[in-house]
Amino acid sequence: MPSEQSYRKRTMTQPIQQLTDEHGRIRGMLSCFEAQLDRFERAERPDYEILEGSIAYCQEYLDRWHHPREDALLELLQRRAPPEAGACAELEELHLRLARTTGEVVKVFEEVERDAEYSRARLVEMGRILVDDYRRHLDWEEANFFPALRGHLLPEDWREIAPRFADASDPLTQSPIDQRYRILFSALDEP
């Protein structure tokens, strides 16, 4: 007969694994985005499709699906283990800050697309802030939030949240790849 801990681990594996896999793709996207920022900073022509795909991925997937699922997990943690949830309380604010920064990058990017040359430095600066904020955020979640979830949510909590993880799949894993992400997807596969 399997132990409760064994059952608990199997039950939570799918959502945590899905988030962990998404974090890997987010890191890959950030590297691609940063490489294009480097080109832009050197006054070379960046691949605008990678820049646009990265920003769209942040707004259309991370802000609308990935982060809300993590916020729902935080709500479960608040019910199950309030002290541990308190230590992770900044999660929702971090998600809001990432969405605001992404929105600011979009505004500057739109200015640059309209040939506002003065915005080159601002786009690079805002892009780097976004990349740095995301990387710190991913590291924080993996070091603090995920272990709290693993340690305190029960099988019934994972069953309750499972439908949220079935609702949307990462557009970088869908087939066929959405046109907006085609070039970004190809760049993720490059060595």
RAMO-V149059 format. One record per backbone hydrogen bond with DSSP energy under -0.5 kcal/mol. CO is the residue of the C=O (numbers start at 1). NH is the residue of the N-H. If there is no record, write none. Layout:
co->{CO;CO}
nh->{NH;NH}
This chain:
co->{3;4;5;6;7;8;9;10;12;13;14;15;16;17;18;19;20;21;22;23;24;25;26;27;28;29;30;31;32;33;34;35;36;37;38;39;40;44;46;47;47;48;49;50;51;52;53;54;55;56;56;57;57;58;61;61;62;65;66;67;68;69;70;71;72;73;74;75;76;77;81;82;83;84;85;86;88;89;90;91;92;93;94;95;96;97;98;99;100;101;102;103;104;105;106;107;108;109;110;111;112;115;116;117;119;120;121;122;123;124;125;126;127;128;129;130;131;132;133;134;135;136;137;138;139;140;140;141;144;145;146;147;148;149;154;154;155;156;157;158;159;161;161;162;162;163;163;164;170;170;178;178;179;181;182;183;184;185;186;186;187}
nh->{7;8;9;10;11;12;13;14;16;17;18;19;20;21;22;23;24;25;26;27;28;29;30;31;32;33;34;35;36;37;38;39;40;41;42;44;43;46;48;50;51;52;53;54;55;56;57;58;59;60;61;61;62;63;65;66;67;69;70;71;72;73;74;75;76;77;78;79;80;81;85;86;87;88;88;89;91;92;94;95;96;97;98;99;100;101;102;103;104;105;106;107;108;109;110;111;112;113;114;116;115;117;119;120;123;124;125;126;127;128;129;130;131;132;133;134;135;136;137;138;139;140;141;142;143;144;145;146;148;149;150;151;152;153;157;158;159;160;161;162;163;164;165;165;166;166;167;168;173;174;181;182;182;185;186;187;188;189;189;190;190}
